[in-house]
Amino acid sequence: MADYVPSPDEVAAVQTPNGGWTRKQLAAWGIPWPPPAGWRSYLEAKWRGEDVGSLHRDEPDQDTLF
């Protein structure tokens, strides 16, 4: 994970005109692509200094696919 944690204002400032964020920008913040749900809340909590775990993407178990 990246060491730098942006402020919520910084996250909003680099939003693209289409309302998203680039893969490169998210990678600089340590967010995987595609970004999992809750990634902005996760960054904000981390920025406030809260003890947060790692950010996980909800992926189906292989057994549920068949």
Backbone as CSV, one residue per row, in Angstrom:
resi,resn,N_x,N_y,N_z,CA_x,CA_y,CA_z,C_x,C_y,C_z
1,MET,0.844,-1.180,0.000,0.000,0.000,0.000,0.882,1.234,0.000
2,ALA,0.409,2.269,-0.634,1.158,3.526,-0.701,1.256,4.154,0.679
3,ASP,2.357,4.871,0.902,2.555,5.534,2.186,1.748,6.818,2.300
4,TYR,1.555,7.506,1.179,0.839,8.782,1.194,-0.662,8.548,1.226
5,VAL,-1.343,9.245,2.124,-2.795,9.150,2.212,-3.368,10.533,1.916
6,PRO,-4.120,10.668,0.835,-4.656,11.973,0.460,-5.820,12.396,1.350
7,SER,-6.008,13.697,1.447,-7.164,14.221,2.181,-8.410,14.035,1.318
8,PRO,-9.590,14.081,1.913,-10.813,13.986,1.108,-10.890,15.078,0.037
9,ASP,-10.369,16.274,0.332,-10.365,17.350,-0.656,-9.455,17.012,-1.834
10,GLU,-8.315,16.392,-1.549,-7.400,15.982,-2.616,-8.031,14.907,-3.494
11,VAL,-8.749,13.985,-2.878,-9.420,12.923,-3.636,-10.450,13.552,-4.573
12,ALA,-11.233,14.495,-4.067,-12.256,15.150,-4.881,-11.632,15.997,-5.987
13,ALA,-10.496,16.613,-5.713,-9.869,17.523,-6.671,-9.355,16.824,-7.931
14,VAL,-9.009,15.556,-7.831,-8.462,14.856,-9.000,-9.495,13.983,-9.705
15,GLN,-10.745,14.135,-9.339,-11.802,13.394,-10.010,-11.869,13.853,-11.469
16,THR,-12.013,12.911,-12.379,-12.054,13.240,-13.807,-13.370,13.937,-14.150
17,PRO,-13.444,14.586,-15.299,-14.699,15.226,-15.716,-15.871,14.239,-15.823
18,ASN,-15.559,12.972,-16.051,-16.615,11.958,-16.132,-17.045,11.443,-14.770
19,GLY,-16.413,11.927,-13.706,-16.826,11.547,-12.363,-16.089,10.377,-11.758
20,GLY,-14.984,9.967,-12.352,-14.231,8.835,-11.825,-12.814,9.227,-11.462
21,TRP,-11.984,8.230,-11.282,-10.572,8.426,-10.982,-9.778,7.506,-11.900
22,THR,-8.579,7.915,-12.248,-7.770,7.092,-13.143,-7.143,5.932,-12.386
23,ARG,-6.859,4.898,-13.127,-6.195,3.728,-12.555,-4.855,4.129,-11.948
24,LYS,-4.133,5.002,-12.658,-2.818,5.461,-12.203,-2.927,6.216,-10.874
25,GLN,-3.925,7.088,-10.755,-4.090,7.856,-9.523,-4.447,6.941,-8.356
26,LEU,-5.355,6.019,-8.579,-5.738,5.096,-7.509,-4.552,4.240,-7.084
27,ALA,-3.752,3.809,-8.053,-2.574,3.004,-7.733,-1.594,3.789,-6.863
28,ALA,-1.472,5.093,-7.122,-0.580,5.930,-6.322,-1.038,5.989,-4.862
29,TRP,-2.317,5.811,-4.640,-2.877,5.804,-3.283,-2.981,4.395,-2.716
30,GLY,-2.597,3.391,-3.497,-2.637,2.013,-3.032,-3.990,1.346,-3.164
31,ILE,-4.845,1.891,-4.012,-6.184,1.330,-4.218,-6.136,0.419,-5.442
32,PRO,-6.597,-0.840,-5.328,-6.561,-1.766,-6.463,-7.561,-1.380,-7.550
33,TRP,-7.328,-1.918,-8.732,-8.254,-1.694,-9.845,-8.974,-2.978,-10.171
34,PRO,-10.248,-2.983,-10.384,-11.144,-1.861,-10.187,-11.299,-1.578,-8.697
35,PRO,-11.552,-0.326,-8.368,-11.615,0.026,-6.949,-12.804,-0.649,-6.257
36,PRO,-12.567,-1.267,-5.109,-13.663,-1.922,-4.394,-14.597,-0.901,-3.754
37,ALA,-15.796,-1.328,-3.480,-16.769,-0.459,-2.809,-16.192,0.013,-1.477
38,GLY,-16.408,1.268,-1.180,-15.965,1.815,0.095,-14.540,2.340,0.104
39,TRP,-13.891,2.406,-1.051,-12.490,2.824,-1.072,-12.308,4.261,-0.613
40,ARG,-13.251,5.158,-0.933,-13.112,6.558,-0.488,-13.284,6.674,1.024
41,SER,-14.230,5.947,1.588,-14.404,5.947,3.050,-13.178,5.378,3.740
42,TYR,-12.596,4.351,3.139,-11.387,3.742,3.669,-10.244,4.765,3.705
43,LEU,-10.032,5.476,2.586,-8.968,6.479,2.548,-9.220,7.605,3.548
44,GLU,-10.477,8.026,3.658,-10.802,9.105,4.596,-10.526,8.685,6.037
45,ALA,-10.906,7.479,6.400,-10.651,6.982,7.759,-9.154,6.883,8.017
46,LYS,-8.428,6.423,7.018,-6.975,6.318,7.146,-6.347,7.702,7.283
47,TRP,-6.849,8.674,6.551,-6.364,10.049,6.611,-6.610,10.658,7.998
48,ARG,-7.750,10.302,8.606,-8.063,10.798,9.954,-7.237,10.103,11.027
49,GLY,-6.476,9.082,10.642,-5.626,8.382,11.588,-6.290,7.217,12.286
50,GLU,-7.442,6.805,11.794,-8.132,5.667,12.387,-7.374,4.382,12.067
51,ASP,-7.504,3.429,12.946,-6.868,2.128,12.742,-7.752,1.310,11.811
52,VAL,-7.366,1.269,10.553,-8.148,0.524,9.565,-7.340,-0.668,9.088
53,GLY,-8.026,-1.714,8.775,-7.360,-2.898,8.230,-7.036,-2.667,6.777
54,SER,-6.805,-3.733,6.071,-6.533,-3.592,4.647,-7.848,-3.533,3.875
55,LEU,-7.775,-2.965,2.717,-8.954,-2.825,1.870,-9.107,-4.091,1.043
56,HIS,-10.241,-4.752,1.166,-10.470,-6.004,0.454,-11.578,-5.837,-0.562
57,ARG,-11.399,-6.519,-1.657,-12.425,-6.554,-2.683,-13.254,-7.808,-2.454
58,ASP,-14.568,-7.659,-2.500,-15.443,-8.817,-2.355,-15.457,-9.598,-3.646
59,GLU,-14.877,-10.766,-3.610,-14.861,-11.623,-4.785,-15.536,-12.943,-4.420
60,PRO,-16.320,-13.458,-5.344,-17.019,-14.712,-5.032,-16.044,-15.868,-4.858
61,ASP,-16.404,-16.763,-3.986,-15.653,-17.993,-3.796,-15.788,-18.820,-5.079
62,GLN,-14.752,-19.509,-5.466,-14.797,-20.302,-6.679,-15.941,-21.313,-6.664
63,ASP,-16.273,-21.842,-5.510,-17.352,-22.825,-5.430,-18.696,-22.233,-5.793
64,THR,-18.891,-20.931,-5.576,-20.177,-20.328,-5.885,-20.335,-20.037,-7.373
65,LEU,-19.261,-20.135,-8.123,-19.344,-19.852,-9.557,-19.882,-21.035,-10.358
66,PHE,-19.882,-22.214,-9.762,-20.296,-23.394,-10.514,-21.500,-24.061,-9.902
